[in-house]
């Protein structure tokens, strides 16, 4: 998380360095300011159009009963693109353009789903949402258990030698009681 915040703070710093060292000496102050304003305006129009298309796609999927996961991620990326376009500078406008254009937004959406959404959902659900659930017996079976009796149980053997057999749980004999 701190890396992301650091990266977000470095982008405007790199933007200022680029404006001062490259754009102003070669283009001039007035042309540089006009270019920054023009790219922001065009970018905001692009974000607005893509936002409408994404909203219509969300409504269409909801009407058919589907979950609009890709469209919701696109909506978040378009919000980020809008924030980048509102931040003055050529680098932030370029990053906003990458997030706003559908051709470049698709790989960013896939990366976001893989490295942000899935780990977050797995952390919140214990792996049930993505199917990454431990299903092979007891988690500490096979000499991995810890405790005061040692790693293998109180008798020093395997956990099954400790007096518990898995089949014992299914072979229960019910005795008939007389009386109450």
C-alpha positions as CSV (number, residue, x, y, z in Angstrom):
1,X,0.0,0.0,0.0
2,X,2.8,2.4,0.8
3,X,4.4,1.6,-2.6
4,X,1.2,2.7,-4.3
5,X,1.0,5.9,-2.3
6,X,4.7,6.6,-3.0
7,X,4.1,6.0,-6.8
8,X,1.1,8.3,-6.7
9,X,3.3,11.0,-5.1
10,X,6.1,10.5,-7.6
11,X,4.0,10.9,-10.6
12,X,3.2,14.6,-10.0
13,X,6.8,15.2,-9.0
14,X,8.0,13.6,-12.3
15,X,5.4,15.7,-14.1
16,X,6.8,19.0,-12.6
17,X,10.3,17.9,-13.6
18,X,9.2,17.2,-17.1
19,X,7.4,20.5,-17.5
20,X,10.2,22.6,-16.2
21,X,13.1,20.8,-17.9
22,X,11.6,19.8,-21.2
23,X,8.3,21.4,-22.1
24,X,8.9,25.0,-21.1
25,X,12.3,25.5,-22.8
26,X,11.2,23.8,-26.0
27,X,7.6,24.8,-26.3
28,X,7.4,28.0,-24.2
29,X,5.3,28.7,-21.1
30,X,2.1,29.7,-22.9
31,X,2.1,26.8,-25.3
32,X,2.9,24.3,-22.4
33,X,0.0,25.7,-20.3
34,X,-2.3,25.5,-23.3
35,X,-1.3,22.0,-24.1
36,X,-1.9,20.9,-20.5
37,X,-5.3,22.5,-20.4
38,X,-6.3,21.1,-23.8
39,X,-5.2,17.5,-22.9
40,X,-7.2,17.8,-19.7
41,X,-10.4,19.0,-21.5
42,X,-10.1,16.3,-24.2
43,X,-9.4,13.7,-21.6
44,X,-12.4,14.7,-19.5
45,X,-14.7,14.5,-22.6
46,X,-13.3,11.0,-23.2
47,X,-13.9,9.9,-19.6
48,X,-17.4,11.2,-19.8
49,X,-18.2,9.3,-23.0
50,X,-16.6,6.1,-21.7
51,X,-18.4,6.5,-18.4
52,X,-21.7,6.7,-20.1
53,X,-20.9,3.6,-22.1
54,X,-19.8,1.7,-19.0
55,X,-23.0,2.8,-17.1
56,X,-25.2,1.5,-20.0
57,X,-23.2,-1.8,-20.0
58,X,-23.8,-2.1,-16.2
59,X,-27.5,-1.5,-16.6
60,X,-27.7,-4.0,-19.4
61,X,-25.9,-6.7,-17.4
62,X,-28.1,-6.1,-14.3
63,X,-31.2,-6.3,-16.4
64,X,-30.2,-9.8,-17.6
65,X,-29.2,-10.9,-14.1
66,X,-25.5,-11.0,-14.7
67,X,-22.9,-9.6,-12.3
68,X,-21.1,-6.6,-14.0
69,X,-17.7,-7.2,-12.5
70,X,-15.7,-6.0,-15.5
71,X,-17.8,-2.9,-15.8
72,X,-17.4,-2.0,-12.2
73,X,-13.6,-2.3,-12.5
74,X,-13.9,-0.1,-15.6
75,X,-15.9,2.4,-13.6
76,X,-13.2,2.6,-11.0
77,X,-10.5,3.0,-13.6
78,X,-12.4,5.8,-15.3
79,X,-12.7,7.6,-11.9
80,X,-9.0,7.3,-11.5
81,X,-8.5,8.5,-15.1
82,X,-10.7,11.6,-14.4
83,X,-8.5,12.3,-11.3
84,X,-5.4,12.0,-13.4
85,X,-6.8,14.4,-16.1
86,X,-7.8,16.9,-13.4
87,X,-4.2,16.9,-12.1
88,X,-2.3,19.4,-14.3
89,X,0.6,17.9,-16.2
90,X,1.6,15.9,-19.2
91,X,2.5,12.7,-17.4
92,X,-0.7,12.6,-15.4
93,X,-2.7,13.2,-18.6
94,X,-0.8,10.4,-20.3
95,X,-1.7,8.0,-17.4
96,X,-5.3,9.2,-17.5
97,X,-5.3,8.5,-21.2
98,X,-4.1,5.0,-20.6
99,X,-6.9,4.4,-18.2
100,X,-9.6,6.0,-20.3
101,X,-9.0,4.4,-23.7
102,X,-10.7,1.0,-23.9
103,X,-7.8,-0.6,-25.8
104,X,-5.3,0.1,-23.0
105,X,-7.8,-0.2,-20.2
106,X,-8.5,-3.9,-20.8
107,X,-5.0,-5.1,-19.8
108,X,-5.0,-2.7,-16.9
109,X,-8.4,-4.1,-15.8
110,X,-7.1,-7.7,-16.0
111,X,-4.0,-6.8,-13.9
112,X,-6.2,-5.0,-11.4
113,X,-8.5,-8.0,-11.1
114,X,-5.5,-10.4,-10.7
115,X,-3.3,-8.3,-8.3
116,X,-5.9,-6.2,-6.4
117,X,-9.4,-7.6,-6.5
118,X,-8.7,-11.3,-6.1
119,X,-6.2,-11.0,-3.2
120,X,-8.6,-8.6,-1.4
121,X,-11.6,-10.9,-1.8
122,X,-9.5,-14.0,-0.8
123,X,-8.3,-12.1,2.3
124,X,-11.9,-11.2,3.3
125,X,-13.5,-14.6,2.5
126,X,-10.7,-16.9,3.5
127,X,-10.3,-18.2,-0.1
128,X,-14.0,-19.3,-0.5
129,X,-14.7,-16.7,-3.3
130,X,-11.9,-17.9,-5.6
131,X,-11.9,-21.5,-4.6
132,X,-8.5,-21.4,-2.9
133,X,-9.7,-23.3,0.1
134,X,-7.8,-26.0,2.0
135,X,-10.0,-29.1,1.7
136,X,-7.5,-32.0,2.4
137,X,-8.3,-33.2,5.9
138,X,-7.2,-31.4,9.0
139,X,-4.9,-28.4,8.3
140,X,-2.2,-29.5,10.9
141,X,-2.2,-33.2,10.0
142,X,1.0,-35.0,9.2
143,X,3.5,-33.8,11.8
144,X,2.7,-30.1,11.4
145,X,0.6,-29.6,14.6
146,X,2.1,-27.7,17.4
147,X,1.4,-27.6,21.0
148,X,2.6,-28.8,24.4
149,X,2.5,-32.5,23.4
150,X,4.9,-32.0,20.5
151,X,4.4,-31.9,16.8
152,X,2.9,-35.4,16.5
153,X,0.4,-35.8,19.4
154,X,0.7,-37.0,23.0
155,X,2.0,-40.4,22.2
156,X,4.8,-39.3,19.9
157,X,3.3,-41.0,16.9
158,X,1.1,-39.7,14.1
159,X,-2.1,-37.8,15.0
160,X,-4.1,-41.0,14.3
161,X,-2.0,-42.9,16.8
162,X,-3.2,-40.5,19.5
163,X,-6.3,-42.5,20.0
164,X,-8.6,-40.9,17.4
165,X,-9.4,-42.7,14.2
166,X,-11.4,-40.9,11.5
167,X,-13.6,-43.9,11.1
168,X,-14.6,-43.7,14.8
169,X,-16.7,-40.6,14.0
170,X,-18.9,-42.5,11.6
171,X,-19.1,-45.8,13.5
172,X,-21.3,-44.7,16.4
173,X,-23.2,-47.4,18.2
174,X,-26.5,-46.3,19.6
175,X,-27.7,-48.1,22.7
176,X,-31.4,-48.3,23.5
177,X,-32.2,-46.8,26.8
178,X,-34.9,-48.1,29.0
179,X,-36.8,-45.7,31.1
180,X,-36.8,-42.0,30.6
